[in-house]
Amino acid sequence: MDYTDKGSSRVVYLSAMKAYCEFTGLNPKELIDEAEEDRKKPVRQQGMPEMRLAEFFE
């Protein structure tokens, strides 16, 4: 098995990203925008993107 096969990794990453976008109902740009906006909030109000990601893996 060739562990340097970047093509198979790409397929896995794209598949995971597609599944996560379907789960959240957001596209990749919206996910980035959400994360950037979250970082502008006070520390105690941050964390929604991380909480959603944890839910995805449950």
Secondary structure, 3 states (H helix, E strand, C coil): CCCCCHHHHHHHHHHHHHHHHHHHCCCHHHHHHHHHHHHHCCHHHCCHHHHHHHHHCC
